[in-house]
Amino acid sequence: MTRVTLVTVAYNSAAVLPTLLASVPEDVTCIVVDNGSNDPSATRALTEHYGAELIISERNIGFGPGCNLGAAQATSEFLFFVNPDAQLTPGAVDALLAAADAHPEACAFNPRLREGNGKIAFKRRSKLLAKSQWLSRDSAQADCELPVLQGSAIFVRRTAFERVQGFDPNIFLYHEDDDLSLRLQKSCGALRLVTTAEVVHLFGESTVRSPQTAALKAWYMGQSRVYACRKHGMPNAFGTALREALAQLLSPVTLLSRRKRAKNWAYLRGIWNARNAQDAKRPFQPTP
């Protein structure tokens, strides 16, 4: 019986998904959740070609809820949530399993993440943590405990994931990994970095880049930031986010890029619409 089930959530990701699917070892079960893509038949063709299981959501329910949908079908010891614009390097899964067996006190792990140009990508801080809890920049050079996990590749014991009831369904996109990390730490154990396991991640390439896509993502980033900071007791969650969003919008750099204008304006609007707790899940509203 396989010890690992890989779950990836695809939203109009047919262009990048083959690289991930081709890198999944034969002894790892792979589940692809098509999260309301414009053309789910493209995802279906890819899963059939690579022998992956397919779950289709008729609408985009968000990244975390999409992961939950895939995880609900898994019975393996471990879940491995990986973004569709990523690639597992040979031996990555075996290295994660070895680390998990060597550290039974830990409940979830990050592999070492590299960008397409080879640069190490390391998440050492979070909006949900005080600065005293942030790691130094050189912490990524060796295996260590982490304050939060980077959501593009999370390796977690299934029992721990189920104990905390998975990703928060109130978070559509962004900060869902930070929120899950803090709940796992509180209830299940430590989080660790495994440098002998590597995943290459083309950050931000899981969907087509456009002002419209940038605006959609930024809207939910703004909403999620306020919601998650409030949930975890960060002081002045709305006011701090609003000040930072206004500074970004008024930056001269924003004026030179249509995409950045769309992104920063939507980010501000997402924060503003989350000012009241009952509005935290309001769907994206394009600018008239």
VENGIQUI-V877470 format. One record per pair of residues at least 12 apart in sequence whose C-alpha atoms are under 7 Angstrom apart, sorted by sequence separation. I is the first residue (numbers start at 0). J is the second residue. If there is no record, write none. Layout:
# VENGIQUI-V877470
i/j
I/J
I/J
This chain:
# VENGIQUI-V877470
i/j
123/135
225/237
166/179
132/146
225/240
248/263
247/263
248/264
121/139
163/182
244/263
31/51
163/183
30/51
31/52
32/53
33/54
34/55
35/56
5/27
9/31
29/51
30/52
31/53
32/54
33/55
34/56
35/57
244/266
245/267
4/27
5/28
6/29
7/30
8/31
9/32
10/33
29/52
30/53
31/54
32/55
33/56
35/58
244/267
3/27
4/28
5/29
6/30
7/31
8/32
9/33
10/34
34/58
35/59
159/183
1/26
3/28
4/29
5/30
6/31
7/32
8/33
9/34
10/35
11/36
34/59
1/27
8/34
10/36
11/37
34/60
150/176
241/267
1/28
122/149
149/176
13/41
17/45
21/49
148/176
159/187
13/42
20/49
148/177
241/270
147/177
240/270
34/65
148/180
32/65
147/180
147/181
32/69
237/274
30/69
109/148
109/149
110/152
109/152
109/153
108/153
109/154
144/189
145/190
213/258
217/262
221/266
225/270
108/154
144/190
145/191
217/263
220/266
221/267
107/154
108/155
144/191
145/192
172/219
173/220
210/257
214/261
218/265
222/269
107/155
143/191
144/192
171/219
172/220
210/258
213/261
214/262
217/265
218/266
221/269
222/270
225/273
106/155
107/156
143/192
174/223
178/227
209/258
213/262
217/266
221/270
106/156
142/192
173/223
174/224
218/268
219/269
142/193
172/223
210/261
214/265
218/269
222/273
125/177
142/194
210/262
106/159
141/194
170/223
174/227
226/279
8/62
8/65
222/279
8/66
6/66
6/69
6/70
19/83
22/86
23/87
19/84
22/87
218/283
19/85
16/83
19/86
15/83
16/84
18/86
19/87
215/283
4/73
15/84
82/151
81/151
82/152
4/75
12/83
81/152
3/75
80/152
81/153
2/75
3/76
4/77
5/78
6/79
7/80
79/152
80/153
1/75
2/76
3/77
4/78
5/79
6/80
7/81
8/82
9/83
79/153
80/154
2/77
3/78
4/79
5/80
6/81
7/82
8/83
79/154
3/79
5/81
7/83
78/154
79/155
77/154
78/155
77/155
78/156
77/156
78/157
76/156
77/157
76/157
106/187
111/192
106/188
108/190
109/191
110/192
111/193
105/188
106/189
107/190
108/191
109/192
110/193
111/194
104/188
105/189
106/190
107/191
108/192
109/193
110/194
115/199
104/189
105/190
108/193
111/196
112/197
113/198
114/199
115/200
105/191
110/196
111/197
112/198
113/199
114/200
115/201
110/197
111/198
112/199
113/200
114/201
110/198
112/200
114/202
98/193
67/165
95/193
67/166
94/195
95/196
127/228
64/166
94/196
63/166
63/167
64/168
92/196
127/231
63/168
91/196
90/196
91/197
127/233
63/170
63/171
62/171
63/172
88/197
61/171
62/172
87/197
88/198
60/171
61/172
87/198
169/280
63/175
86/198
87/199
85/198
86/199
85/199
86/200
85/200
84/200
85/201
84/201
84/204
84/205
83/205
15/205
12/205
12/206
11/206
10/206
